[in-house]
Amino acid sequence: HPYPPSRLEWPHMVKEWVVKAGKHKATHFKKNPVGDNGESNVIAMVKNGESVIGEFLFVRRASRESGFVKVRHLEPQGGNTWLVRNEDGATSTLLRKHAQDSNDISNALGCAMEGELVEGEYLYCMRKSEKRGGFVKVRHLKPAKERKLPVEPPQDPAEIAALAAALRSNPMQRWAVMDSVHDGAWLRKKPSSDRSTSNIICLVPNGTIVDGEFIYLSRPSSEERGFLRFGELEQQTPKSWRVKSAASMLARPNRHEDKKVNTVCELSAGEQVDGEYVLVSHKNGKHEGFIKRQYLTALALAQATEQAGDRRMDAAPPAKRAKVG
């Protein structure tokens, strides 16, 4: 059976796999990463074509120390041998006690050094229909092809057009997407926790710059919902905000629409509102949707940065200014 592809062919940060057990119609889904195929160790059989999710390979070092390493930090050498090649450029890679993202000391067994050879045969993974994890031989898995989620036509074209117009009119606030645990943040059609394909537009990678100046909020006292600009709010907790001064909660984030038509309610100074989804524009308006505030890092406003630069130039001595020119 052909072994997993080389690092050059390996998709970046692969987490989804498809079972491909060669001549067999299925392969074992095991409780422990050992060769025991008895009833006490086999949880189930996973069929060819079935998808599983996993990113930790169970490995054993030459020192006999064993634990979990993220597969993206490993390069297949043939057989069950892998070369430690940290994708982030670090000189060592964490060997974990459990197949979890946690970097806590309680989950650390040690570190495998860059260029070290380790042995690993089983990937810890989960079936999509179950919460219980298990082990599958990595040679019976192939990386799943990245599935592009289509942007479905909006149910209300007029409303989406209004959102697009508001977002493309040079929004003041810019954000950098940054999720410390995952590869990026979901861009959603609606401001809800629904992660089904009907609500997910795409995954926005970490480091991507997006635009957006409105956050979707709810008023606890009346459960009224609408949009407010960040400049009108002061954050209290990750999901709680205080209104700085009297403001209008908007039904649609359109600065140019008549407030009498677009206003949901009037908010008082100091009033508390709740919300976590920011309306953003991605790829110059190609995609528009909602991202959780906790996955966005506010960037300095371009206008403010330019003004600060002008002030520094004005304050510079004449000789230095001449050199700059």
VENCOR-V842383 format. One line per field, one symbol per residue. ss: DSSP state (~ for helix, > for strand, _ for the rest). phi: phi as a letter, one per 30 degrees, with the letter a starting at -180 (. if undefined). psi: psi as a letter, one per 30 degrees, with the letter a starting at -180 (. if undefined). A space follows every 50 residues. Layout:
BEGIN
ss = ???
phi = ???
psi = ???
END
This chain:
BEGIN
ss = _______________>>>>______>>>>>___________>>>>>>___ >>>>>>>>>>_____>>>>>~~~>>>>>__>>>>_______>>>>>____ ____~~~>>>>>>___>>>>>>>>>>>_____>>>>>~~~>>>_______ ______~~~~~~~~~~~~_____>>>>______>>>>>___________> >>>>>___>>>>>>>>>>>____>>>>>>~~~>>>>>__>>>>___>>>> ________~~~~>>>>>____>>>>>>>>>>>____>>>>>>~~~>>>__ _~~~~~~~~~~~~~~__~~~~~~~_
phi = .ddeddedcdddhdbcbcdbcidddabdccdbdbddcdddccdaccdejd cbcabccdbbdddidblcbdddcbbdcjiccbcdbddciddbbdccdbdb decdddccclbcdeidcbcabccdbbdddbcdcacbdddcbbedddcddd dddddbeddddddddddddhddcbbcdacdccdlbdccdbdbdecdddcc daccdejdcbclbcbdbbcedbidblcbdddcbbdcbebbbcddbebcdc dbdbdcdedddcddacccdidcbclbccdbcbhhjdbbacbdedcbcdcd dedddddddddddddddeddddddd
psi = kklllleffkkkhkfklkkigbflfllkjlekilfjgleffjelkklkfk klkkgkkjlklfffklakkkffgkjkfkbgkkkjikfgglflkkjkelil fkgkffgkfakklkfkklkkfkkklkkfflfklakkkffgkkkkkkkkkk jlklejeeeeeeeeeeffhikekllkkjjfeafakkjlelilfjglfffk elkjlkfkklkkgkkklkjeffgkkakklefglkkelfgklkkelklkkk ekijffkkeeefkelkklkfkklklfkkjlkkhhfekkakkkefgkkklk keeeeeeeeeeeeefkleeeeeee.
END
